[in-house]
Amino acid sequence: MRSLALQRYSAFAAITALAAAAVHAANTGLDIPIQHIRLAWTLTRVLLQL
C-alpha cells in the first residue's frame, strides 16, 4: 500500500513539474538557458527520491 502511494505521489510530482515547466516555457518563449532546464530536472529527481 505504501509503495503504491509513493508511486502516485511521484507521478503527481513529475506531472506537476512538467506542467510548470510547460507554462513557464509558454510565457517566456524558448529562450530558457539549458542550464536552467538541467537544474530543474536535477531538482525534480532529488525531490522524487525523498
N, C-alpha and C positions, 0 to 999 in steps of 0.2 A: 504494500500500500504506500509506504513512504517513498519508494523509488518512483512509483507512478506519479506521485505528487511532485517530486523533483523534476521529472521529465516534463510535466505540464508547465511547471514554473519556468524551466529552462527554455522551453519552446515559446512561452509567452514573452520572456525577456528578449529572446532573439528576434521575434517578430516586432516587438516594440522598438528595439534598437534599429532594425531595418526601416521601419516606418518613419522613425525620427530622422534617420539619415536621408530618406527619400524626400521628406518635407523640407529639410534643410537644403538639399540639392536643388529642389524646385524653386526655393526662394532666392537662392544665391547664384543659380546658374551652375555651370560646370567648372568654375574656376577654383574649386576646392583643392588645396595642395595635397599631394599624395601622402605626405607625412601625417596630415590630419586623419586621413582615412585609415592609415596603418595604426595610428594611435587609438582611434575609436574601436577598431577591430580588436586590438590587443586588450583594451579595457573591457570590452564586451566578453571576451574569452575568460579573462580573470574573474569577472563578476559571475559568470556561469559556473565557474569551478568552486565558488564559495558555498 
